Amino acid sequence: MSLNDTTNEVPYGYCHCGCGQLTPIAQRAYSNKGIVKGESLRYLSGHKLRIPASERFWAKIQKTDSCWLWTGGCTGSGYGVIEIPGHGRRSIAVHRLSWEIHNGPIPEGMVILHLCDVRNCVRPDHLCLGTQADNVNDCVSKGRNRYSTHHLNGELNGNSKLTAEQVAIIRSEYATGTTSSIKLAAVYGVSKPTILRIIHGETWSHV
């Protein structure tokens, strides 16, 4: 078998991108990434992103009788995320990626709602386009809203620069240890104290 043949199983110890290079032994365990201390890494640094996101997407889907469940990395609030190429490393929500794979680009300003209320579900007919107002109204109608008209938080606050999805991704990226609060602040156009308050749950505690 050719090491560049990614349609077959790659031998243990070799990079799973198919480049044919040996990977180092993990010095630390990262359960959220499936990394086990003392075992060979699946990818050389940065090589995982050589595999198209759509291909990595299908490799982490568990189809049930109802939902298609994402079995890869998730945010603390249960939304699936996947790394994509970009300025450094960044992540996107997998339910958004699923929508784009099946329906094309998401119109600017629109969000993707879960009809099934299963946060790591990526089944296309369980997803729908909506506005952030639709998202908030959905939360209210299903009893998931923690706000009052006197205490607006998150996207309900007109001064907010971030969306709930971005906040979830910020926490996920910071938890991986691959980025810093300073870099996140630069990427999302907010201050470092804002990022730290998000990370520590002092703001956006509902996400």
Steps between C-alpha positions, in 0.01 A plus 500: 500500500625846415534731796343772286186292450269662756209274399662216697608480858829679567756288693547583866766765553450674166324830439136442403508777240676250275833685475691186599687660790534355848328684785645560849383341823254706704659639814165600650142374479221713355174311537305761301727429201527125548872529575641235736831557677767258382327422170588623155317812386263460207626811323812712478441857610272675250461196275147419616381810318633362173199270496191690379261595779215324318698173505587535869135587565368168367760304695348623829129441435294237681162454330213393725133442417437867571807724523843501338730548797840667483753287689794740470594796718223702664478821695417489869139573409484200266533654154731313263799687358757422233829668410536661158789672323525873548697767685668266746263228611134569538186298554147512368184338629437168324126563464590805289744290297230235450260764368762629255585148380135422427357840410780738408625822665315646798366848421669781692339569835312169514544225757428127490234373739452146630144378450573191711665695787795255497805725497743254343253392231606578142220329307410750224123465532532570874655840423347818367600855415388778732585838641646556843156628602356164392762329713412708806126450448557125469683501833217693665225277359680187625576638844874526449517878531656632822457866428248763602420830336698665780816290464610454143802278447688364200348570160187650657720790603517745212859586591621142456762447228488121520251225429432196718670282240815713506507487880474120492788484252712741707466275803573190295813649340633627830439161666719324242800704614590586138425871530500783753253757626703771322475323163130431549440865582675601176306249290158597635561873533441527874723572800702243692291559818187421296651169388603412855152576635353270235750221575433517875123512455461849643311598186304286251440245779199367311714364213 
